[in-house]
Amino acid sequence: MLRPIRWAKELFLGATLLAEDIRSIKANDPAARSTLEVALVYPGLHAVWLHRAAHAMWQRDVKLGARLLAHTNRFLTGIEIHPAAHLGRRVVIDHGMGIVIGETASVGDGCLLYKGVVLGGTSLERKVRHPQVGRDVVIGSNACILGNIHIGDHARIGSGSVVVKEVPAEATVVGVPARIIVPSHARFDAALDHANLPDPVIDMLRALAAQNEMLRERVATLEKKLGLEHVEPAFHLPYDGEELPRADGG
């Protein structure tokens, strides 16, 4: 008598999770037009569903079957998720080709992952060696998060970033290696705006250039007051404006 009740509860939970997944994709992807379309043609959604089945098999000690299902998942969707990895609820994988999630990785509820994301390990020891991602984190395209590090809730990882250190909650990190954007209000709030990010290295160079110019003006003022004549040769940047020079020098 108890077994049918347990099965009914599991079916209800499964249906709830499926509905949550579809709603999450429709909320995060403006190209999603209908529930049927999302259910049929979104490989990120299929990858999450197949991973849940593989993860359940892994937990029931059907290790080989779980690995075979995960391998099939990779073949069908281009998304590689180890069956032992933990994915929370409402995880959205958008344009997920090339995503790799390692064995001991954990992804919290409501996270959004774009194509090419890697949650990789940095150790050969049989222990937790992959990232532990908190809730409602956005990870931009081709970002790599490496090692047993924690990514705080509501953090943002910029496209192409390589994260090797812990990221606090609410922080936005960009670059190689990734650095926290300061001030905090510079973080990008729109989930789809993961490419429109400042460059902390360029910002630092511009700040140093501005400080250098200020010091040059002060030195020039002092020299004028002391009656010292100094003709400084003109200095020209190798290029003007924001654009980099052409590779051929033309």
C-alpha positions as CSV (number, residue, x, y, z in Angstrom):
1,M,0.0,0.0,0.0
2,L,2.8,2.4,0.8
3,R,4.7,1.7,-2.4
4,P,2.0,3.1,-4.7
5,I,1.8,6.2,-2.5
6,R,5.6,6.6,-2.8
7,W,5.5,6.2,-6.5
8,A,2.7,8.8,-6.8
9,K,4.7,11.3,-4.8
10,E,7.8,10.7,-7.0
11,L,5.7,11.2,-10.1
12,F,4.3,14.4,-8.8
13,L,7.7,15.7,-7.8
14,G,9.1,14.7,-11.2
15,A,6.2,16.6,-13.0
16,T,6.8,19.6,-10.8
17,L,10.5,19.6,-11.7
18,L,9.8,19.3,-15.4
19,A,7.4,22.3,-15.2
20,E,9.9,24.3,-13.2
21,D,12.6,23.7,-15.8
22,I,10.4,24.8,-18.7
23,R,9.3,27.9,-16.9
24,S,12.9,28.8,-16.1
25,I,14.0,28.5,-19.7
26,K,11.0,30.7,-20.9
27,A,11.9,33.3,-18.3
28,N,15.6,33.4,-19.3
29,D,15.4,33.0,-23.1
30,P,13.4,35.5,-25.2
31,A,13.6,33.1,-28.1
32,A,11.5,30.6,-26.3
33,R,8.0,30.9,-27.8
34,S,6.0,28.0,-26.3
35,T,6.1,25.2,-23.8
36,L,6.0,22.6,-26.5
37,E,8.9,24.2,-28.4
38,V,11.1,24.3,-25.2
39,A,10.3,20.7,-24.4
40,L,11.1,19.4,-27.9
41,V,14.1,21.4,-29.2
42,Y,16.1,22.7,-26.2
43,P,19.2,20.5,-25.7
44,G,20.1,22.2,-22.5
45,L,16.8,21.1,-21.0
46,H,17.3,17.6,-22.3
47,A,20.8,17.5,-20.8
48,V,19.4,18.4,-17.4
49,W,16.6,15.8,-17.6
50,L,19.0,13.0,-18.7
51,H,21.4,14.0,-16.0
52,R,18.7,13.7,-13.4
53,A,18.1,10.1,-14.5
54,A,21.8,9.3,-14.6
55,H,22.3,10.9,-11.2
56,A,19.5,8.8,-9.7
57,M,21.2,5.6,-11.1
58,W,24.5,6.7,-9.7
59,Q,23.0,7.2,-6.2
60,R,21.5,3.7,-6.5
61,D,25.0,2.3,-7.2
62,V,24.2,1.5,-10.9
63,K,27.5,3.2,-11.8
64,L,28.1,1.7,-15.2
65,G,24.6,2.4,-16.3
66,A,24.8,5.9,-15.1
67,R,28.1,6.5,-17.0
68,L,26.6,5.0,-20.2
69,L,23.5,7.3,-19.9
70,A,25.8,10.3,-19.3
71,H,27.8,9.4,-22.3
72,T,24.6,9.2,-24.4
73,N,23.6,12.6,-23.0
74,R,26.9,14.0,-24.2
75,F,26.5,12.4,-27.7
76,L,22.9,13.8,-28.0
77,T,23.4,17.3,-26.6
78,G,27.1,18.1,-26.7
79,I,26.9,18.7,-22.9
80,E,29.1,16.6,-20.6
81,I,27.9,16.2,-17.0
82,H,29.3,13.5,-14.8
83,P,26.5,11.5,-13.2
84,A,27.8,12.1,-9.7
85,A,27.6,15.9,-10.1
86,H,24.8,17.7,-8.3
87,L,22.5,20.0,-10.1
88,G,19.9,22.0,-8.2
89,R,16.4,23.0,-9.3
90,R,15.7,25.4,-12.1
91,V,19.2,25.2,-13.5
92,V,19.2,26.6,-17.1
93,I,21.7,25.6,-19.7
94,D,21.4,28.0,-22.6
95,H,23.2,27.1,-25.9
96,G,25.0,24.5,-23.9
97,M,27.4,23.0,-26.5
98,G,30.8,22.2,-24.9
99,I,29.7,22.5,-21.3
100,V,31.7,20.2,-18.9
101,I,30.7,19.6,-15.3
102,G,33.0,17.4,-13.3
103,E,32.3,14.6,-10.9
104,T,32.3,16.4,-7.6
105,A,30.9,19.7,-8.9
106,S,27.7,21.2,-7.4
107,V,25.4,23.8,-9.1
108,G,22.8,25.5,-6.9
109,D,19.2,26.3,-7.6
110,G,18.4,28.9,-10.3
111,C,21.8,29.0,-11.9
112,L,22.2,30.0,-15.6
113,L,25.1,28.5,-17.6
114,Y,26.0,29.5,-21.2
115,K,27.8,27.5,-23.8
116,G,31.4,26.4,-23.2
117,V,31.3,26.7,-19.4
118,V,33.8,24.3,-17.6
119,L,33.5,23.4,-14.0
120,G,36.8,21.5,-13.8
121,G,39.1,19.9,-11.2
122,T,42.7,20.6,-10.4
123,S,43.6,17.5,-8.4
124,L,44.0,13.8,-9.1
125,E,42.9,12.9,-5.5
126,R,39.6,11.2,-4.9
127,K,38.0,14.0,-3.0
128,V,35.9,17.2,-3.7
129,R,38.0,18.8,-6.4
130,H,35.5,20.7,-8.5
131,P,33.7,24.0,-8.0
132,Q,30.8,24.4,-5.6
133,V,28.4,27.0,-7.3
134,G,25.9,28.7,-5.1
135,R,22.3,29.8,-6.0
136,D,21.2,32.1,-8.8
137,V,24.7,32.4,-10.3
138,V,25.2,33.4,-13.9
139,I,28.2,31.9,-15.7
140,G,29.0,33.5,-19.1
141,S,30.1,31.8,-22.3
142,N,33.4,29.9,-22.2
143,A,34.1,30.7,-18.6
144,C,36.3,28.2,-16.7
145,I,36.0,27.7,-13.0
146,L,38.7,25.4,-11.7
147,G,39.3,23.6,-8.4
148,N,37.4,23.1,-5.2
149,I,36.3,26.7,-4.8
150,H,33.0,28.2,-3.8
151,I,31.1,30.7,-5.9
152,G,28.8,32.7,-3.7
153,D,25.0,33.2,-4.3
154,H,24.0,35.6,-7.0
155,A,27.6,36.0,-8.3
156,R,28.3,36.8,-11.9
157,I,31.1,35.2,-13.9
158,G,32.0,37.2,-17.1
159,S,32.4,35.5,-20.5
160,G,35.8,34.0,-21.0
161,S,36.9,34.4,-17.4
162,V,39.1,31.9,-15.7
163,V,38.2,31.6,-12.0
164,V,40.7,30.0,-9.7
165,K,39.8,31.7,-6.4
166,E,36.6,31.9,-4.3
167,V,34.0,34.4,-5.4
168,P,32.0,36.2,-2.7
169,A,28.2,36.4,-2.9
170,E,26.8,39.2,-5.1
171,A,30.2,39.8,-6.7
172,T,31.0,40.1,-10.4
173,V,34.3,38.7,-11.7
174,V,36.0,39.1,-15.1
175,G,39.3,38.4,-16.7
176,V,42.1,35.9,-16.8
177,P,42.6,35.2,-14.0
178,A,39.3,36.5,-12.9
179,R,39.2,39.6,-10.7
180,I,36.4,41.2,-8.8
181,I,34.9,44.3,-10.3
182,V,35.2,47.3,-8.0
183,P,33.0,49.1,-7.1
184,S,30.2,46.6,-6.5
185,H,27.6,48.7,-8.4
186,A,29.5,47.9,-11.6
187,R,28.2,44.4,-11.6
188,F,25.9,43.5,-14.4
189,D,22.4,42.7,-13.3
190,A,20.8,41.4,-16.5
191,A,21.4,37.7,-16.9
192,L,21.9,38.1,-20.7
193,D,24.3,41.0,-20.3
194,H,27.2,38.7,-19.4
195,A,29.5,40.1,-22.2
196,N,29.0,43.8,-21.5
197,L,31.6,44.0,-18.8
198,P,34.4,46.4,-17.8
199,D,38.0,45.4,-18.2
200,P,39.8,45.9,-14.8
201,V,43.2,45.8,-16.4
202,I,42.4,48.5,-18.9
203,D,40.7,50.5,-16.2
204,M,43.9,50.3,-14.1
205,L,46.1,51.4,-17.0
206,R,43.8,54.4,-17.7
207,A,43.9,55.4,-14.1
208,L,47.7,55.2,-14.0
209,A,47.9,57.2,-17.3
210,A,45.6,59.9,-15.8
211,Q,47.7,60.1,-12.6
212,N,50.9,60.3,-14.6
213,E,49.5,63.2,-16.7
214,M,48.5,65.0,-13.5
215,L,52.0,64.6,-12.1
216,R,53.6,65.8,-15.3
217,E,51.5,69.0,-15.1
218,R,52.5,69.6,-11.5
219,V,56.2,69.1,-12.4
220,A,55.8,71.5,-15.4
221,T,54.3,74.1,-13.1
222,L,57.1,73.8,-10.6
223,E,59.7,74.1,-13.3
224,K,58.1,77.2,-14.6
225,K,58.1,78.8,-11.1
226,L,61.8,78.0,-10.7
227,G,62.7,79.3,-14.1
228,L,63.9,76.0,-15.3
229,E,63.7,75.5,-19.0
230,H,62.8,72.0,-20.2
231,V,61.6,71.1,-23.6
232,E,60.0,67.7,-23.6
233,P,59.7,65.8,-26.9
234,A,56.1,65.2,-28.0
235,F,54.7,61.9,-27.0
236,H,52.2,60.1,-29.2
237,L,50.3,57.0,-28.5
238,P,50.7,54.2,-31.1
239,Y,47.0,54.5,-31.9
240,D,44.1,56.8,-31.1
241,G,40.8,56.1,-29.4
242,E,39.5,52.8,-28.2
243,E,40.4,50.7,-31.2
244,L,43.6,48.6,-31.3
245,P,46.0,49.1,-34.3
246,R,45.8,46.6,-37.1
247,A,48.0,43.6,-36.8
248,D,49.8,44.4,-40.1
249,G,50.6,47.9,-38.9
250,G,48.5,49.6,-41.6
